[in-house]
Amino acid sequence: MSSIAKRIFDSHISECREALVIFDHLERQAGFTAEFSLRFVWIAAVSAMDHYVSRLIIEKATFAFGNKLPLQAKLLSDMISFSNAIALRDADPVNAVLVFRTLLDTAIRFKSFQHPDKISDGLSYIWPEKHKWKFISNKISMDEISIKRKLSSIIDRRNLISHNGDYDETAEKKLAVSKEDAREVVDFIARIVSIIDDAVP
């Protein structure tokens, strides 16, 4: 069964696919360039993945805590400070879960889970798999280095779109963007997230 985080991710990805339909519609209209919708896809798909990882961490870790299941070593070492332990000690069992979730949300709220190493690090809070990208790459017909390189390239382009308007300073114009590339970004990120969601206990 899909996680709540995955269901939210799927709704975001649906918006990306809608943007591709909007592109097709506007491209057929005289006087319109619809490349903005393709650039939206790059930003929105990456943001959806980032949001997914953070929500999955909170969802899975809170469930484990509330059901007295083992917590991952990284979660314990990064999250349970002395003051946090006191806050949990002073809470009744029901409120302890709420306190735990709030502490976790505060701890990861401003973390970014986009680049491969950041995603792997974040998933270590909830997933004991030591070779996460090797596991993921085994599910896709790509080797580990290639899948990480491809995702990093997508993130770099997303950052260029977001922070520089996708503008190539050397050529003094925006970089070319295609519907095929944008669709591939959506499909690639959606595939990675699906593999993660199926694998994380």
Backbone as numpy.savetxt, mean C-alpha at the origin, in Angstrom:
# Nx Ny Nz CAx CAy CAz Cx Cy Cz
-10.97 -15.46 3.14 -11.81 -14.26 3.14 -10.93 -13.02 3.14
-11.28 -12.05 2.33 -10.50 -10.82 2.23 -10.53 -10.04 3.53
-9.44 -9.36 3.80 -9.39 -8.47 4.97 -10.24 -7.23 4.69
-10.57 -6.52 5.76 -11.26 -5.24 5.59 -10.37 -4.29 4.81
-9.07 -4.32 5.10 -8.11 -3.47 4.39 -8.15 -3.74 2.89
-8.28 -5.01 2.52 -8.32 -5.38 1.11 -9.60 -4.88 0.45
-10.71 -4.94 1.16 -11.97 -4.47 0.58 -11.92 -2.96 0.34
-11.29 -2.24 1.24 -11.11 -0.79 1.04 -10.19 -0.54 -0.15
-9.11 -1.31 -0.22 -8.17 -1.20 -1.34 -8.90 -1.44 -2.66
-9.73 -2.47 -2.71 -10.45 -2.79 -3.94 -11.34 -1.63 -4.39
-11.93 -0.91 -3.43 -12.77 0.24 -3.80 -11.92 1.35 -4.40
-10.71 1.51 -3.89 -9.79 2.52 -4.46 -9.34 2.13 -5.86
-9.06 0.85 -6.03 -8.62 0.37 -7.34 -9.75 0.49 -8.36
-10.99 0.32 -7.92 -12.13 0.52 -8.82 -12.16 1.94 -9.35
-11.80 2.90 -8.52 -11.74 4.30 -8.96 -10.65 4.48 -10.02
-9.55 3.77 -9.85 -8.48 3.83 -10.86 -8.98 3.29 -12.20
-9.70 2.21 -12.15 -10.22 1.63 -13.39 -11.28 2.55 -14.01
-12.04 3.24 -13.18 -13.00 4.22 -13.69 -12.27 5.36 -14.40
-11.12 5.74 -13.86 -10.34 6.82 -14.48 -9.87 6.41 -15.87
-9.60 5.14 -16.08 -9.21 4.67 -17.41 -10.38 4.75 -18.38
-11.58 4.50 -17.88 -12.78 4.64 -18.71 -13.01 6.11 -19.06
-12.80 6.99 -18.07 -12.93 8.43 -18.30 -11.94 8.88 -19.37
-10.73 8.35 -19.31 -9.72 8.67 -20.32 -10.24 8.34 -21.72
-10.77 7.13 -21.87 -11.30 6.71 -23.18 -12.39 7.66 -23.66
-13.27 8.03 -22.75 -14.39 8.91 -23.12 -13.91 10.29 -23.56
-13.01 10.88 -22.76 -12.55 12.23 -23.07 -11.65 12.28 -24.29
-10.90 11.22 -24.51 -10.03 11.18 -25.68 -10.82 11.23 -26.98
-12.07 10.79 -26.92 -12.91 10.80 -28.13 -13.57 12.16 -28.36
-13.43 13.07 -27.39 -14.04 14.39 -27.52 -13.04 15.36 -28.14
-13.48 16.15 -29.05 -12.59 17.12 -29.70 -12.13 18.17 -28.69
-10.85 18.50 -28.77 -10.31 19.56 -27.94 -9.89 19.15 -26.54
-10.01 17.87 -26.22 -9.65 17.39 -24.88 -8.37 16.57 -24.91
-7.55 16.77 -23.89 -6.48 15.82 -23.61 -6.80 15.24 -22.25
-6.82 13.95 -22.14 -7.27 13.30 -20.91 -6.13 12.66 -20.12
-4.91 13.10 -20.40 -3.77 12.49 -19.72 -3.80 12.68 -18.21
-4.52 13.70 -17.74 -4.62 13.92 -16.29 -5.20 12.69 -15.60
-6.13 12.01 -16.26 -6.76 10.84 -15.64 -5.78 9.67 -15.54
-4.84 9.58 -16.48 -3.82 8.54 -16.42 -2.83 8.82 -15.29
-2.47 10.07 -15.13 -1.56 10.43 -14.03 -2.24 10.23 -12.68
-3.55 10.50 -12.63 -4.30 10.21 -11.41 -4.18 8.74 -11.05
-4.23 7.88 -12.05 -4.16 6.43 -11.82 -2.85 6.07 -11.12
-1.74 6.62 -11.57 -0.45 6.33 -10.94 -0.47 6.71 -9.47
-0.93 7.94 -9.19 -0.94 8.42 -7.81 -1.92 7.62 -6.96
-3.11 7.41 -7.47 -4.16 6.75 -6.69 -3.84 5.27 -6.42
-3.27 4.59 -7.40 -2.95 3.16 -7.20 -1.87 2.98 -6.14
-0.84 3.81 -6.19 0.23 3.74 -5.18 -0.31 4.12 -3.81
-1.13 5.16 -3.75 -1.72 5.57 -2.48 -2.61 4.48 -1.90
-3.34 3.78 -2.77 -4.20 2.69 -2.32 -3.38 1.57 -1.69
-2.22 1.27 -2.28 -1.35 0.23 -1.72 -0.77 0.67 -0.38
-0.33 1.90 -0.30 0.23 2.47 0.92 -0.81 2.39 2.05
-2.02 2.84 1.74 -3.11 2.82 2.72 -3.45 1.39 3.11
-3.45 0.49 2.15 -3.75 -0.93 2.42 -2.79 -1.50 3.46
-1.50 -1.29 3.26 -0.51 -1.87 4.18 -0.71 -1.34 5.59
-0.91 -0.04 5.73 -1.09 0.53 7.07 -2.36 0.01 7.73
-3.46 -0.08 6.95 -4.72 -0.59 7.53 -4.61 -2.08 7.86
-3.88 -2.84 7.04 -3.72 -4.27 7.30 -2.94 -4.49 8.59
-1.90 -3.71 8.80 -1.12 -3.82 10.04 -2.02 -3.61 11.25
-2.80 -2.54 11.21 -3.68 -2.24 12.35 -4.73 -3.34 12.52
-5.32 -3.76 11.43 -6.37 -4.79 11.49 -5.86 -6.10 12.06
-4.76 -6.60 11.52 -4.25 -7.91 11.92 -3.63 -7.88 13.32
-2.89 -6.84 13.61 -2.25 -6.75 14.93 -3.28 -6.58 16.04
-4.31 -5.78 15.78 -5.36 -5.58 16.78 -6.13 -6.88 17.01
-6.40 -7.61 15.95 -7.09 -8.90 16.09 -6.25 -9.86 16.94
-4.95 -9.92 16.67 -4.07 -10.81 17.43 -4.04 -10.41 18.89
-3.93 -9.12 19.15 -3.88 -8.63 20.53 -5.19 -8.94 21.25
-6.31 -8.63 20.62 -7.62 -8.83 21.24 -7.96 -10.28 21.50
-7.35 -11.18 20.71 -7.62 -12.61 20.87 -6.47 -13.37 21.54
-5.55 -12.58 22.12 -4.42 -13.16 22.85 -3.59 -14.12 22.00
-3.44 -13.78 20.73 -2.58 -14.55 19.83 -1.16 -13.98 19.89
-0.17 -14.76 19.48 1.21 -14.26 19.51 1.38 -13.01 18.64
2.14 -12.06 19.15 2.46 -10.84 18.40 3.87 -10.97 17.84
4.09 -10.38 16.66 5.40 -10.46 16.03 6.44 -9.66 16.81
7.69 -10.14 16.77 8.77 -9.52 17.54 8.95 -8.05 17.18
8.83 -7.71 15.90 9.00 -6.31 15.50 7.93 -5.42 16.12
6.72 -5.93 16.18 5.63 -5.17 16.79 5.93 -4.91 18.26
6.39 -5.93 18.95 6.68 -5.78 20.38 7.86 -4.84 20.62
8.87 -4.94 19.80 10.06 -4.12 20.02 9.85 -2.66 19.61
9.02 -2.42 18.59 8.82 -1.05 18.11 7.69 -0.32 18.81
6.67 -1.06 19.25 5.44 -0.42 19.70 5.26 -0.36 21.22
5.75 -1.36 21.93 5.43 -1.45 23.35 6.51 -0.77 24.18
6.38 0.54 24.29 7.27 1.30 25.15 6.79 1.16 26.59
7.58 1.67 27.52 7.20 1.59 28.94 5.90 2.32 29.20
5.74 3.51 28.62 4.51 4.28 28.84 3.31 3.58 28.19
3.53 2.95 27.04 2.44 2.21 26.40 2.01 1.01 27.24
3.00 0.34 27.83 2.70 -0.81 28.68 1.84 -0.39 29.88
2.14 0.76 30.44 1.37 1.27 31.57 -0.06 1.58 31.14
-0.21 2.20 29.97 -1.54 2.53 29.46 -2.37 1.27 29.26
-1.74 0.22 28.77 -2.45 -1.04 28.56 -2.77 -1.72 29.90
-1.85 -1.61 30.83 -2.06 -2.24 32.15 -3.26 -1.64 32.87
-3.43 -0.32 32.71 -4.49 0.39 33.42 -5.86 0.28 32.76
-5.93 -0.35 31.59 -7.20 -0.45 30.87 -7.86 -1.80 31.14
-9.21 -1.80 31.17 -9.92 -3.08 31.29 -9.78 -3.82 29.95
-10.11 -5.11 29.89 -9.87 -5.91 28.68 -10.45 -5.31 27.40
-11.66 -4.76 27.48 -12.27 -4.18 26.27 -11.53 -2.91 25.86
-11.31 -2.03 26.81 -10.62 -0.78 26.49 -9.16 -1.00 26.11
-8.57 -2.09 26.61 -7.17 -2.39 26.27 -7.01 -2.57 24.77
-7.99 -3.20 24.12 -7.94 -3.39 22.67 -8.01 -2.04 21.96
-8.89 -1.16 22.47 -9.01 0.18 21.87 -7.74 0.99 22.07
-7.16 0.88 23.27 -5.90 1.58 23.55 -4.80 1.06 22.64
-4.72 -0.27 22.49 -3.71 -0.88 21.63 -3.85 -0.38 20.20
-5.08 -0.38 19.69 -5.32 0.06 18.31 -4.92 1.52 18.14
-5.26 2.36 19.11 -4.91 3.78 19.04 -3.40 3.98 19.06
-2.71 3.24 19.93 -1.25 3.35 20.01 -0.61 2.91 18.69
-1.12 1.84 18.13 -0.59 1.33 16.86 -0.84 2.32 15.73
-2.06 2.84 15.67 -2.42 3.81 14.63 -1.51 5.04 14.72
-1.27 5.52 15.93 -0.41 6.69 16.14 1.02 6.39 15.69
1.48 5.17 15.97 2.86 4.79 15.65 3.13 4.70 14.16
2.12 4.29 13.37 2.38 4.09 11.94 1.71 5.13 11.05
0.98 6.06 11.66 0.18 7.01 10.87 1.00 7.74 9.82
2.21 8.12 10.16 3.01 8.93 9.24 4.11 8.12 8.56
4.02 6.80 8.64 4.96 5.95 7.91 4.46 5.75 6.49
5.39 5.63 5.56 5.04 5.41 4.16 5.36 3.96 3.79
4.39 3.29 3.18 4.57 1.90 2.75 4.39 1.83 1.24
5.42 2.35 0.54 5.39 2.38 -0.92 6.55 1.60 -1.51
7.76 1.98 -1.17 8.92 1.27 -1.72 8.99 -0.15 -1.15
9.54 -1.08 -1.90 9.57 -2.48 -1.48 10.11 -2.72 -0.07
11.23 -2.08 0.28 11.81 -2.30 1.60 10.89 -1.78 2.71
10.20 -0.68 2.46 9.28 -0.12 3.44 8.06 -1.03 3.61
7.58 -1.59 2.51 6.45 -2.52 2.58 6.85 -3.76 3.38
8.00 -4.32 3.07 8.48 -5.50 3.78 8.65 -5.22 5.27
9.21 -4.06 5.58 9.41 -3.68 6.98 8.07 -3.55 7.70
7.11 -2.91 7.05 5.79 -2.74 7.66 5.09 -4.08 7.88
5.17 -4.96 6.90 4.52 -6.25 7.02 5.14 -7.12 8.11
6.37 -6.79 8.51 7.03 -7.55 9.58 6.31 -7.37 10.92
5.48 -6.36 11.03 4.69 -6.20 12.25 3.66 -7.32 12.41
3.27 -7.94 11.29 2.16 -8.89 11.34 2.43 -10.20 10.60
3.49 -10.27 9.80 3.74 -11.43 8.95 5.12 -12.01 9.24
5.21 -13.23 9.76 6.50 -13.80 10.13 7.38 -14.24 8.97
6.84 -14.25 7.76 7.63 -14.66 6.58 8.90 -13.82 6.49
10.06 -14.48 6.46 11.33 -13.75 6.46 11.69 -13.21 5.08
11.32 -13.91 4.04 11.68 -13.50 2.68 10.41 -13.11 1.93
9.88 -11.98 2.30 8.56 -11.57 1.81 8.53 -11.37 0.31
9.52 -10.69 -0.25 9.50 -10.44 -1.69 9.81 -11.68 -2.49
10.58 -12.58 -1.93 10.80 -13.86 -2.59 9.49 -14.65 -2.62
8.75 -14.61 -1.52 7.45 -15.28 -1.45 6.52 -14.70 -2.51
6.46 -13.36 -2.57 5.57 -12.69 -3.53 6.00 -12.99 -4.97
7.30 -12.92 -5.22 7.79 -13.14 -6.59 7.54 -14.57 -7.04
7.52 -15.52 -6.10 7.23 -16.91 -6.46 5.79 -17.09 -6.95
4.92 -16.15 -6.57 3.52 -16.21 -6.99 3.30 -15.51 -8.33
4.30 -14.75 -8.75 4.23 -14.01 -10.02 5.38 -14.50 -10.89
5.23 -14.47 -12.16 6.29 -14.95 -13.06 7.38 -13.90 -13.23
7.95 -13.46 -12.08 9.06 -12.52 -12.07 10.01 -12.92 -10.95
11.29 -12.62 -11.12 12.21 -12.87 -10.03 12.15 -11.73 -9.02
12.69 -11.96 -7.84 12.59 -10.99 -6.75 13.17 -9.62 -7.11
14.33 -9.61 -7.73 14.98 -8.35 -8.09 14.12 -7.58 -9.08
13.57 -8.27 -10.06 12.77 -7.60 -11.09 11.48 -7.01 -10.52
10.82 -7.74 -9.64 9.56 -7.24 -9.09 9.80 -6.03 -8.20
10.89 -6.05 -7.45 11.21 -4.90 -6.60 11.62 -3.70 -7.44
12.37 -3.96 -8.51 12.79 -2.89 -9.40 11.60 -2.26 -10.11
10.67 -3.09 -10.54 9.48 -2.58 -11.22 8.63 -1.74 -10.29
8.43 -2.21 -9.06 7.63 -1.44 -8.11 8.33 -0.12 -7.77
9.63 -0.16 -7.59 10.39 1.07 -7.30 10.25 2.07 -8.45
10.26 1.58 -9.67 10.11 2.45 -10.84 8.72 3.11 -10.85
7.71 2.33 -10.49 6.35 2.88 -10.41 6.28 3.97 -9.35
6.91 3.73 -8.21 6.90 4.71 -7.12 7.64 5.97 -7.53
8.77 5.81 -8.19 9.55 6.98 -8.63 8.73 7.83 -9.60
8.03 7.18 -10.51 7.20 7.93 -11.46 6.04 8.60 -10.74
5.47 7.91 -9.77 4.39 8.50 -8.96 4.88 9.76 -8.27
6.09 9.72 -7.73 6.65 10.89 -7.04 6.91 12.03 -8.00
7.35 11.70 -9.21 7.58 12.73 -10.21 6.26 13.40 -10.59
5.22 12.61 -10.73 3.89 13.17 -11.05 3.39 14.03 -9.91
3.53 13.51 -8.70 2.97 14.18 -7.53 3.73 15.46 -7.18
5.05 15.41 -7.27 5.86 16.53 -6.78 6.40 17.45 -7.87
6.44 16.96 -9.11 7.00 17.77 -10.19 6.07 17.91 -11.38
4.83 17.51 -11.20 3.87 17.61 -12.30 4.23 16.75 -13.49
5.06 15.69 -13.24 5.49 14.79 -14.32 6.28 15.53 -15.39
6.97 16.58 -14.95 7.66 17.46 -15.90 9.12 17.09 -16.03
9.56 16.90 -17.27 10.94 16.60 -17.58 11.68 17.92 -17.80
12.53 18.29 -16.85 13.23 19.58 -16.92 14.15 19.67 -18.14
14.75 18.56 -18.50 15.68 18.56 -19.62 14.95 18.82 -20.94
13.86 18.10 -21.15 13.10 18.25 -22.39 12.12 19.42 -22.33
11.94 19.98 -21.13 11.02 21.10 -20.90 9.60 20.76 -21.35
9.17 19.55 -20.97 7.80 19.13 -21.24 7.46 17.95 -20.33
6.17 17.65 -20.25 5.76 16.51 -19.44 6.19 15.21 -20.12
6.46 14.21 -19.29 6.79 12.90 -19.82 5.56 12.27 -20.46
5.80 11.44 -21.43 4.68 10.74 -22.08 4.05 9.75 -21.11
2.74 9.62 -21.22 2.03 8.66 -20.38 1.00 7.95 -21.26
0.85 6.65 -21.07 -0.08 5.89 -21.93 -1.09 5.14 -21.08
-2.21 4.85 -21.70 -3.24 4.07 -21.02 -2.73 2.68 -20.68
-1.95 2.10 -21.58 -1.43 0.75 -21.36 -0.52 0.72 -20.13
0.33 1.73 -19.99 1.21 1.80 -18.81 0.41 1.98 -17.53
-0.59 2.86 -17.58 -1.40 3.12 -16.39 -2.17 1.86 -15.98
-2.73 1.15 -16.96 -3.45 -0.08 -16.65 -2.50 -1.12 -16.05
-1.29 -1.19 -16.58 -0.32 -2.15 -16.06 0.03 -1.84 -14.61
0.14 -0.55 -14.27 0.40 -0.15 -12.89 -0.69 -0.66 -11.97
-1.94 -0.43 -12.37 -3.08 -0.87 -11.56 -3.07 -2.38 -11.39
-2.90 -3.11 -12.48 -2.92 -4.57 -12.43 -1.78 -5.13 -11.60
-0.61 -4.52 -11.73 0.58 -4.99 -11.01 0.41 -4.79 -9.50
-0.01 -3.61 -9.10 -0.20 -3.32 -7.68 -1.33 -4.16 -7.10
-2.41 -4.32 -7.86 -3.53 -5.14 -7.39 -3.10 -6.59 -7.19
-2.24 -7.09 -8.06 -1.75 -8.47 -7.94 -0.90 -8.63 -6.69
-0.02 -7.69 -6.43 0.82 -7.74 -5.23 -0.03 -7.74 -3.97
-0.98 -6.85 -3.92 -1.84 -6.74 -2.73 -2.65 -8.02 -2.53
-3.15 -8.59 -3.60 -3.92 -9.85 -3.48 -3.06 -10.98 -2.91
-1.82 -11.06 -3.34 -0.91 -12.09 -2.84 -0.65 -11.88 -1.35
-0.39 -10.64 -0.97 -0.16 -10.32 0.44 -1.38 -10.67 1.28
-2.54 -10.28 0.79 -3.76 -10.49 1.58 -4.06 -11.98 1.76
-3.75 -12.78 0.76 -3.96 -14.22 0.87 -2.95 -14.86 1.82
-1.76 -14.26 1.94 -0.67 -14.89 2.68 -0.62 -14.51 4.17
-0.96 -13.27 4.48 -0.84 -12.81 5.86 -1.92 -13.47 6.71
-1.52 -14.14 7.79 -2.50 -14.88 8.60 -3.44 -13.94 9.38
